[in-house]
Amino acid sequence: MFNSVRFRITLWYAAALAVTLTLFSLLVYKNLEKSLDENMDQLLAYRAEGVADALEAYLETERIEVGRHSAAAAKGDAFYKIAPDLVRVHTEDPRQTTVQLRILDAAGTVLEGAKDEDGAPDLPERTLKDAMKGNAAYDTIKVEDEENRENTFRSYTTPASGGAGTAYIVQAYRSTYHTQFALKNLRVMMAALVPLIVLLTGAFGMFFARVALRPVAEMARTIRQITAENLSLRLKTPRGRDEIRELADLFNAMLSRLEDSFMSERRFIQDVSHELKTPLTILKGELEVALKKARSAGEYAAVLQSNLEETEKMSRIVGDLLTLARFDNREVKLDHAPVNLPILLEGSVKSLAGVAEKTGTAIRLSAAPGIKEVGGDQGQLRRLFLNLLDNALKYSPAGGEVKVEIYSETGRPAVKISDHGVGIPEADLPHIFKRFYRADSSRSSSGFGLGLAIAKSIADAHQAEIKAESQPGKGSIFTVVFPHPTKKV
């Protein structure tokens, strides 16, 4: 299971989910932490500024009504009447979060509120100096209680100014315990939920991956059953139009090609065996007869001459097969050069003039004006047309005619070779360029069924198109269409 595709998919998906959730949790945590800190700072500032504003209003009233300097008013008895109320009102507001307040004088002495010994945080010296200059400041202060437990406070200090400068210092502070407790709970919850979510999602992912890859498993079971003996077996294609369906279609197409290739090779071996069996049987039989008793020199010469003919037949078969194998393996190196089509075909016709004369068949060559040269290997092209002409003469009736036409087909040079022979059945036309294939199943005609296969290989090597048309009893037409003259072969 651990080596399966679905396990790897699930593992990568779970890893990606774990990273995503971790990053998301960190982002949420940092945003919440920042938001809580900002809310606390705003609350502390709001409370402290409220008390400071009230004190400044008191000082201004005293200065106007009593006519005394604000510094002197700050030491009056009225301050001690309003200070406790100010602290109590801004501390005990039931609508607000609890915030501790205290009022200090310019020397840092606590006038109202909790003292340092009561567990309140010390006012830092630097903050006291800033307050005397009229500046407000935030502080994070750590305090140890009697049991040496550390408590952290967040503090906001602001001055309350009178006519002669800073008269009072107002400090609002609050323990960060609740904030840290909330953040700690969030950390614990995230640490527990993220792995749990990843595990649950991984389990569901494994299930869904198994469902999604079920067609692949079925394909694997079918593939295990496919052997050389049952290549006709095909994969069952899924209903959807997804990648798995495409894979199944491609595999089935590959199986079809393999089946055709196996069948072709099997037929090839059977045909080679059949073609070589006849001359070998003749050779063996004639040699056995010659060795049974003493023969005259003339009889031995006749046997040797017959053996030589059969050997030449086998040599031609082997030579043609080697040629086809070289074309299949792309080992044939074409000597590309401009080839004059009319001259090439005229020479080919002359080469077969003797064969045509024996059967009384006429070969007519005609060329359209303007068609002169094609690019290719002159020797191989000569062999191509000799094979087609030989095939046309072979199946033409005595006294018939074979036409060779050079013309242009959609701007491309083309050669058409037509005869008035027996023709080829329609069912055989798709197979005539295969090796050892002959439309006459009785194999009574001469030849080995390799000429058209070699012609097809030569045409393919020149990027030319070779095609056949035929009607039984009316003859056949073979056409070779070369690439456009501007196209390099």
Protein Blocks (a to p, Z undefined) as FASTA:
>chain_A
ZZpmklmmmmmmmmmmmmmmmmmmmmmmmmmmmmmmmmmmmmmmmmmmmmmmmmmmmmmm
mmmmnopafklmmmmmklmmmmmmmmmmmmmmmkbccdddddddfkopafbdcdfknopa
cddfklmmmmmnopacddddddddfkopacdddddddddddfkocfbdcdddddfklmmm
mmmmmmmmmmmmmmmmmmmmmmmmmmmmmmmmmmmmmmmmmmmmpcfklmmbccdddfbl
cfklmmmmmmmmmmmmmmmmmmmmmmmmmmmmmmmmmmmmmmmmmmmmmmmpccdfklmm
mmmmmmmmmmmmmmmmmmmmmmmmmmmnopaccddddddfklmmmmmmmmmmmmmmmnop
acdddddehiabdcddfklmmmmmmmmmmmmmmmpcehiacddddddeehiacdddddfb
ebpafklmmmmmpghiafblnomagcjhlmmmmmmmmmmmnopacdddddehiapcdddd
dddfklcZZ
